[in-house]
Amino acid sequence: MQRLARVAGLALDSGLTPLVRCHSGYNRSGLVVAQCLVDRGLTPDEAVARVRRGRSPWALHNEAFTSYLTTGLDVAALLVGLDP
């Protein structure tokens, strides 16, 4: 997930508009976009709020995912066995 967020950031830096989408478009893709926003200087709460404004109030409703933003996806991957 962290790598996907970095790739999305690189695309933005190159002037591209990346599309980040998972099955429903609420949690996994929201996590990638939120991490990209955190990498660009937003706080986790600001990033979650922005994703919810742009996608849906139901986006990132998985509390474990939102806590990953605070912990850091690379650390969370080690703790819960996520695919880094």
N, C-alpha and C positions, 0 to 999 in steps of 0.2 A: 504494500500500500504506500509506503514511504517513497519507493521508487516511482510509482505512478504519479504521486503528488509532485515529485521533482520533474518528471517529464512534462507534466501539465504546466509547471512553472517555466520550464525552458521554452515550451511552445508559446506561452504568453510573451516571454522576453523576445521571441523572434517575430512577434507581431501576428501570430496565428491565434485562432480561437479554438481551443481544444474542446472536444465533446467528451464528457466523462459520464458514463452510463452503466448501471448494473441492471439486474432484472426488473426491479420496481422503481429504481431511481431515488430511493430515500436514504438508505443507510450506508451501504458500501460506497456508492459513488459520492454521497454527501460527505463521507469521511475523507475521501481522497481530495475533494474540492476544499473542504475545511482545512485539511493539513496544508494544502497549497497556500491558502490564505494565511495560516499561522506562519509558514515559512517566509511569507512576504511581510510579516510584522504585526498582524492582528493577534489579539489574545484569543485563546480558545473560545471564550464566550462570544466575542465579537464575530468570530468566524462562523460559529453555529448559528448565530442570529442572522448573519448575511445569507447563509445557505437556506435557512428557513424562509427568509423574505423572498429569495429568488426562486425557490422550488416549491415549498409548501410548509405550512406550520408543522406538518407531521414528519418532515425530513429530520434525520438524525434523532429519532425518538428512542433509539437504543442507547440506554445510559452507559453501557460498557463502551460503546464506540466513542461517546463524547468524553468519557474519562481517558480514553487513549490519547486524545488531543492534549490533555494536561500532562500525562505521563510521558508522551512522545511515542510515536508509532514504533520506532526501533526498539525502545525498552519494552513496550507492550508486547511486541512480537516475541521477545525472549521470555516474558512472563507467562504468556498464554499459548505459545507455540504457533503464532500466526506465521504465514508465509511472508518473509520480509521481502 
